[in-house]
Amino acid sequence: MGAHELADRQDIRFLILYALAWAGGSIAYVPFLTILLPAHVITLAQEDSVSWLAYIAFAGAISASAGNIGFGWLSDITRNRRGWIAVGLVLSCALLMAAGPVEHLLPLLGMVVLWQLGLNMMLGPLAAWAGDCVPDHQKGALGGLLAFAPAIGALSGALVTIPGLFAVESRLGIVAMLVAICVLPVLAFGRPRKFPELLQVTELQTGSNPDLPKLHNDVVRMWFARLLVQITEAALFAYLLLWFRSIAPSFSDNDTARIFSFVLMAAVPLAMIAGRWTDLRNRPILPLSVCAAIAAFGLAIMAWVTDIRAAIFGYAIFGIAAGIFLSLHSAQTLRILPRPERRGRDLGVFNLTNTVPSLIMPWLALALVPVFGFSGLFMLLALLAAIASLLLLSLALRK
């Protein structure tokens, strides 16, 4: 590779350090929200734990949405992504550790709201930083690297809950330490090459350009496609164990955790291959459409199976395809955002696709499962994934 080609590419060391920091963000919330916080709420609320978990999840989702948009926007205004990431890291880790000793539910809810603000002070500017530094022809590779984040988040949850390895009261401190270990290297040693064109408003992005409505239409398609796939992910995340047990009553939570971890890990190399293909072929959207279609196929299988092995097979197809979709989508979103000077704010709006599904999904489940069973829910989810694929297909054929 010649010197000119190297000058057009971001340093691979920065991409790796950035992906490590993104994994740190996943470690920050996956163990806490899926294992440690529910366990604490169950201890405090006893028979009211389901209601309190719902209240805390709702308030946390609102706080995360507002924080991601607000702090992303502030990092746009100040032109200082690194500073906001550093302050958010300190605040989120401190608030995470402070949540452990809280012995009353209302203060715990308030602590989670504050923690979500601190966490998104880190995550919002961190997401925008990639848009400032990674050229379009490397965004596929970046998406492949981002696939490590959910897998590492799940593994960190398994690590801190190994019986006898860490005292219960020290687990949040261990999580905070892991987050810092992952995020600090990019702050201390990440020296990305500068690409001024990634920060300049081009003629295409100005209000006088006749192609601007088409660009905004592309953004809307990408937003709704991710929202639909995230709804399917949120439903499976919440009800996977219950569904497996409806087919095989002896299926354990450990069995579910192992399958979940396998699916996340299997998605990583496939996402890296797909991301590299998009860079080489300059077809950034086509793999997203294909993965959404495969996810729909996996959900359709899940809607009709009655055997546990077929159920696991259907979930693996869905989970791997959805995992590849979400990691590649995160990177390719940076390509189509219309205004680089508002990148942090606009990515915060895209982050609503991560938080809104947690508000929509319970109502879908309550409306469908009692009447039609899980088959009815999965058929609706398959339809949503298929619509996401179609939304992106025409976009893929143009790009």
C-alpha positions in Angstrom: 0.0 0.0 0.0 1.5 3.3 -1.0 2.0 6.4 1.1 -0.9 8.2 -0.7 -3.3 5.3 0.1 -2.2 5.3 3.7 -2.8 9.1 3.9 -6.4 8.5 2.8 -7.0 5.9 5.6 -7.5 6.3 9.3 -4.8 4.7 11.5 -5.8 1.2 12.3 -4.5 1.7 15.9 -7.1 4.4 16.4 -9.8 2.2 15.0 -8.9 -0.6 17.4 -8.7 1.8 20.4 -12.0 3.4 19.4 -13.7 -0.1 19.1 -12.3 -0.9 22.6 -13.8 2.3 24.0 -17.2 1.4 22.3 -17.0 -2.0 24.0 -16.4 -0.1 27.3 -19.6 1.7 26.7 -21.4 -1.7 26.3 -19.8 -3.0 29.5 -21.0 0.2 31.3 -24.7 -0.7 30.8 -25.2 -4.3 29.8 -24.3 -6.0 33.2 -25.9 -3.2 35.2 -29.2 -3.1 33.3 -29.7 -6.8 32.6 -28.4 -8.4 35.8 -27.1 -6.2 38.7 -29.9 -3.6 38.8 -32.8 -6.1 38.5 -31.3 -8.2 41.2 -31.0 -5.1 43.5 -34.5 -4.0 42.7 -35.9 -7.5 43.4 -34.2 -7.4 46.8 -35.6 -4.0 47.7 -39.1 -4.3 46.1 -39.9 -7.9 46.6 -43.4 -8.6 45.1 -43.5 -5.1 43.5 -40.2 -5.7 41.6 -41.8 -6.0 38.2 -43.5 -2.6 38.5 -40.5 -0.9 39.9 -38.3 -2.3 37.2 -40.7 -0.9 34.6 -40.7 2.6 36.3 -36.9 2.6 36.5 -36.5 1.4 32.9 -38.9 4.0 31.6 -37.3 6.9 33.5 -33.8 5.7 32.5 -34.8 5.4 28.8 -36.1 9.0 28.8 -32.9 10.2 30.5 -30.7 8.3 28.1 -32.5 9.8 25.1 -32.3 13.4 26.3 -28.7 13.0 27.5 -27.5 11.5 24.2 -29.0 14.2 22.1 -28.0 17.0 24.5 -24.4 16.1 25.1 -23.9 15.2 21.5 -25.1 18.6 20.6 -22.9 20.3 23.2 -19.9 18.4 21.8 -20.8 19.8 18.4 -20.9 23.4 19.8 -17.7 23.1 21.8 -15.8 21.1 19.1 -14.4 19.0 22.0 -15.5 15.4 21.8 -12.6 14.1 23.9 -13.3 16.4 26.9 -17.0 15.4 27.1 -16.1 11.7 26.8 -13.6 12.0 29.7 -16.0 13.9 32.0 -18.8 11.4 31.1 -16.5 8.5 31.9 -15.7 9.8 35.4 -19.3 10.7 36.2 -20.9 7.5 34.9 -18.4 5.3 36.8 -18.8 7.3 40.0 -22.6 7.2 39.8 -22.5 3.5 38.9 -20.6 2.7 42.1 -22.8 5.0 44.1 -25.9 3.1 43.1 -24.9 0.0 44.9 -25.4 1.1 48.5 -28.8 2.8 47.8 -31.4 1.0 49.9 -34.6 2.8 48.9 -36.3 2.5 45.5 -37.1 6.2 44.8 -33.5 7.3 45.4 -32.4 4.4 43.3 -34.6 5.5 40.4 -33.1 9.0 40.7 -29.6 7.6 40.7 -30.3 5.6 37.5 -31.6 8.8 35.8 -28.4 10.6 36.8 -26.2 7.7 35.8 -27.9 7.6 32.3 -27.1 11.3 31.9 -23.4 10.7 32.8 -23.2 7.6 30.6 -24.6 9.4 27.6 -22.3 12.4 28.2 -19.7 9.8 27.3 -21.5 7.8 24.6 -23.0 10.7 22.6 -19.7 12.5 21.8 -17.9 9.1 21.5 -20.3 8.1 18.6 -19.8 11.5 16.9 -16.0 11.3 17.2 -16.0 8.4 14.7 -17.8 10.5 12.2 -15.1 13.2 12.6 -12.3 10.7 12.0 -13.2 7.7 9.9 -13.5 8.2 6.1 -16.4 6.6 4.2 -14.2 3.9 2.7 -13.3 2.6 6.2 -16.8 2.7 7.8 -17.5 -0.9 6.9 -14.3 -2.0 8.7 -15.3 0.2 11.7 -18.8 -1.4 11.7 -17.2 -4.9 11.9 -15.0 -3.8 14.8 -18.1 -2.4 16.6 -19.6 -5.9 16.6 -17.3 -6.8 19.4 -19.1 -4.4 21.8 -22.3 -6.4 22.6 -20.4 -9.6 22.9 -17.9 -8.1 25.3 -20.8 -6.5 27.2 -22.5 -9.9 27.6 -19.2 -11.6 28.6 -18.5 -8.9 31.3 -21.9 -9.6 32.8 -21.1 -13.3 33.0 -17.7 -12.5 34.5 -18.8 -10.3 37.3 -21.6 -12.7 38.3 -19.5 -15.9 38.5 -20.3 -17.3 42.0 -17.6 -16.7 44.5 -15.3 -14.7 42.2 -16.4 -11.2 43.4 -18.3 -10.1 46.4 -21.8 -8.9 45.5 -21.1 -5.4 46.9 -17.9 -5.0 44.8 -19.5 -6.0 41.4 -20.4 -2.5 40.3 -16.9 -1.3 41.2 -15.5 -4.1 39.0 -17.7 -3.0 36.1 -16.6 0.6 36.5 -13.0 -0.5 36.5 -13.5 -2.5 33.3 -15.2 0.5 31.6 -12.3 2.8 32.5 -9.7 0.2 31.3 -11.5 0.1 27.9 -12.2 3.8 27.4 -9.0 5.5 28.8 -6.6 4.1 26.1 -8.4 6.0 23.2 -8.4 9.2 25.3 -4.7 8.9 26.2 -3.2 7.3 23.1 -5.8 7.8 20.3 -4.2 10.3 17.9 -6.4 10.0 14.8 -5.4 11.4 11.5 -7.3 14.5 10.6 -9.7 14.5 7.6 -10.9 18.1 7.2 -13.5 17.0 4.5 -15.4 15.1 7.2 -16.0 18.3 9.1 -16.9 20.5 6.1 -20.4 21.3 4.9 -20.5 20.3 1.3 -22.7 21.7 -1.5 -24.8 18.6 -1.2 -25.6 19.4 2.4 -26.7 23.0 1.8 -30.3 24.1 1.7 -29.9 25.4 -1.9 -29.1 21.9 -3.3 -32.0 20.2 -5.1 -30.8 16.8 -3.9 -31.1 17.7 -0.2 -34.7 16.2 0.1 -33.3 12.9 -1.3 -30.6 13.0 1.4 -33.1 13.6 4.1 -35.2 10.7 2.8 -32.2 8.4 3.1 -31.8 9.5 6.7 -35.4 8.8 7.5 -35.2 5.3 5.8 -32.1 4.5 7.8 -33.7 5.7 11.1 -36.9 3.7 10.7 -35.1 0.6 9.5 -33.0 0.6 12.6 -36.0 1.3 14.8 -37.8 -1.7 13.4 -34.9 -4.1 13.8 -34.2 -2.8 17.4 -37.9 -3.5 18.3 -37.3 -7.1 17.3 -34.1 -7.2 19.3 -35.7 -5.7 22.4 -38.6 -8.3 22.3 -36.2 -11.2 22.0 -33.9 -9.8 24.7 -36.8 -9.6 27.1 -38.7 -12.8 26.3 -36.1 -15.3 25.0 -36.0 -17.4 28.1 -39.8 -17.4 28.5 -40.1 -18.5 24.9 -37.6 -21.3 25.2 -39.3 -22.6 28.4 -42.7 -22.5 26.6 -41.2 -25.1 24.2 -38.9 -27.0 26.7 -39.9 -26.3 30.4 -36.6 -27.6 31.7 -34.6 -25.0 29.7 -32.5 -23.1 32.1 -31.3 -19.5 32.3 -27.8 -20.7 31.9 -28.7 -22.5 28.7 -30.2 -19.2 27.4 -27.1 -17.2 28.4 -24.8 -19.6 26.6 -26.9 -19.5 23.4 -27.1 -15.7 23.7 -23.3 -15.4 24.1 -22.7 -17.8 21.2 -24.9 -15.8 18.9 -23.2 -12.5 19.8 -19.7 -14.0 19.3 -20.6 -15.7 16.0 -21.8 -12.3 14.7 -18.4 -10.7 15.2 -16.3 -12.3 12.4 -19.2 -12.3 10.0 -19.7 -8.6 10.7 -16.0 -7.9 10.0 -16.2 -9.8 6.7 -19.3 -8.0 5.7 -17.9 -4.7 6.7 -14.7 -5.3 4.7 -16.8 -6.3 1.7 -18.8 -3.1 1.9 -15.5 -1.1 1.8 -14.1 -3.0 -1.1 -17.3 -2.9 -3.2 -18.5 0.5 -2.0 -21.9 -1.0 -1.3 -22.6 0.3 2.2 -26.3 -0.3 2.4 -26.8 -3.7 0.6 -25.6 -5.8 3.5 -28.0 -4.0 5.8 -31.0 -4.9 3.6 -29.8 -8.5 3.3 -29.3 -8.9 7.0 -32.7 -7.5 7.8 -34.2 -10.0 5.4 -32.3 -12.9 7.0 -33.5 -11.7 10.4 -37.1 -11.8 9.2 -36.5 -15.3 7.9 -35.2 -16.4 11.3 -38.2 -14.9 13.1 -40.5 -16.7 10.7 -38.9 -20.0 11.6 -39.3 -19.1 15.3 -43.0 -18.4 14.8 -43.7 -22.0 13.7 -41.3 -24.3 15.5 -42.3 -26.7 18.3 -38.9 -28.4 18.8 -36.2 -26.8 21.0 -33.4 -27.6 18.5 -35.3 -25.9 15.7 -36.1 -23.0 18.0 -32.4 -22.5 18.8 -31.6 -22.7 15.1 -34.2 -20.1 14.2 -33.0 -17.8 17.0 -29.3 -18.2 15.9 -30.3 -17.1 12.3 -32.1 -14.1 13.6 -29.6 -13.1 16.3 -26.5 -13.3 14.1 -28.2 -11.4 11.2 -29.5 -8.7 13.6 -26.2 -8.4 15.3 -24.4 -7.8 12.0 -27.1 -5.4 10.9 -26.8 -3.2 14.1 -23.0 -3.0 14.1 -22.8 -2.1 10.4 -25.7 0.3 10.7 -24.0 2.2 13.5 -21.0 2.9 11.2 -22.9 3.5 8.0 -25.2 6.0 9.7 -22.2 8.3 9.9 -22.1 8.3 6.1 -25.6 9.7 5.5 -26.1 12.3 8.2 -26.6 15.6 6.4 -24.7 18.2 8.5 -21.3 17.4 10.1 -21.5 20.5 12.3 -24.6 18.9 14.0 -23.3 15.3 13.9 -23.4 14.7 17.7 -27.0 16.0 17.9 -28.2 14.0 14.9 -26.6 10.8 16.2 -28.5 11.5 19.4 -31.7 11.5 17.4 -30.6 8.2 15.9 -30.0 6.9 19.4 -33.7 7.1 20.0 -33.9 3.9 17.9 -32.1 2.2 20.8 -34.3 3.6 23.6 -37.8 3.9 22.1 -38.1 0.1 21.5 -38.0 -0.5 25.2 -41.1 1.7 25.5 -42.9 0.1 22.5 -42.1 -3.6 22.9 -43.9 -4.4 26.2 -47.2 -3.2 24.7 -46.7 -5.4 21.6 -46.1 -8.4 23.8 -49.1 -7.7 26.1 -51.4 -7.3 23.1 -50.3 -10.4 21.2 -48.9 -13.1 23.4 -52.0 -13.7 25.6 -54.2 -14.0 22.4 -51.9 -15.5 19.7 -49.0 -16.8 21.8 -45.4 -16.2 20.9 -46.1 -17.3 17.3 -48.2 -14.2 16.8 -45.6 -11.9 18.3 -42.8 -13.4 16.2 -44.8 -13.2 13.0 -45.3 -9.4 13.6 -41.6 -9.0 14.4 -40.8 -10.9 11.1 -43.0 -8.4 9.3 -41.2 -5.5 10.9 -37.8 -6.8 9.9 -39.0 -7.5 6.4 -40.2 -3.9 6.2 -36.8 -2.7 7.3 -35.2 -4.7 4.5 -37.5 -3.2 1.9 -36.9 0.3 3.3 -33.2 -0.1 2.7 -33.4 -2.1 -0.6 -34.0 0.8 -2.9 -31.4 2.8 -1.0 -29.0 0.0 -1.5 -29.5 -0.2 -5.2 -28.6 3.5 -5.5 -25.5 3.4 -3.3 
